[in-house]
Amino acid sequence: MNTFKTIRLLGKLFSITTKSIHIVTKRYIKDFYKDRIKKALSFNIRKRMTLNEAKIILGLSQGLKYSKEDIKNIAKRMFELNETSGKYRGSPYIQEKILIAKKLIIEELIKKSKLM
């Protein structure tokens, strides 16, 4: 009877350990690929638009400093101006450019804040 309990206990420990390893491995793989996807998307955005183009699209002045909230508000307002309303059909192309510009500039702000 004692060996049966020992075998049962070892089986449970093995099961728990296997589940833990599975969870940790799954998280690692998820985080690894999430980071790779972010880097790929960031590279793709930079390939499609330069930082200077992004500033021009959002109408940002060269000498002024903008916060993350300022960029979001400017982009939101410009996005809304290019939405479908009444007779105006809107411009999905311009809206996409605005979103890309916003992402690019916010990424740049985050990089600069990490350096400081």
N, C-alpha and C positions, 0 to 999 in steps of 0.2 A: 504494500500500500504506500509506503514511503517513497519508493522509486517512482510510482505512478504520479504522486504529487510533484515530485521533482521534475519529472518529464513534462508535466502539464505547465508548471511554472516556467520552465525553460522555453516551452512553446509560446507562452504568452509574451515573455520577454523578447523572443525572436520576432514575434508579430509586431510588437510595439516598436522595436528597433527598426524593422523593415519599413513600417509606416513613416517613422520619423525621417529616415534616410530618403524615402520617396518624397516627402513634403519639402525637405531642404533642397533636394535636387531639382524639384519642380520650380521652387522659388528662384533658385539660381539661374536656371535656364530661362525663366520668364524675364527676370531682371536683365540678363545678358542680352536677350533679343530685343527687349524694350529699348535698351541703350543703343544697340546697333541700329534699330529703326529710327530713333531720334537723330542719330548722327547722319544716317542716309538722307532723311528728310531735310535736315539742316543743309547738307551739301547740295541737295537738289534745289532748295530755295535759293541758295547763294549762286548756283549755276544759272538760275533763271533771272535773277535781279541783283544788281549791286546795291550796296548801302546808300550810295549817292542817289541812285534811281528811286530807292524807297523813300528817301527824304523829299525828293521832288514830288513824288506821287502824293504824299501826305501834306505837301506844302509847308514843310518845316524850314525855318530860317537857319542858316548855317551857324550864326554866332550864339544862338540861344540854346539853353539846356532844357530838356524836357524830361518829365518823370514818366514812369510806366503808365500811371493813370492818365496823364496828358495824352500820351500816344493812343491809349485805348479810347479816350473820349473823341479825339480828332478822327480816328479811324471809324468809330461808330457813327459819328455825324456824317462823314463822307459816304459811308456805306448806305445810310438811310437816304441820303440825297440821290443815290443811284438806284433806289428800289422802284419797282413798278407802282405807279400811282396815277389815277385818272387816265389821261390820254398818253402820258409818258410810259413807255414800255420798260424803262429801266435798262441797265447795262450790266449783265452778269460778268462780262469781261472786265469792266472797270472794278466791279465789286471783288473779283478774284485778285486783281492787282493790289487793291487796298488791303485785303487780308494778308497777302504775301508780304507787302511792305510793313504792315504792323508786326507780323511775326519776326521779320528780319531785324527791325529796329529794336524790338523788345529783347531779342536774343543778344543783340549788341550791348544793350544797357545792362543786362544780367552779367555778361562777360566782363564789362568794365567795373561793375560793382564787386565782382569776385576778385579782381586784381587789386582793388584798393583796400 
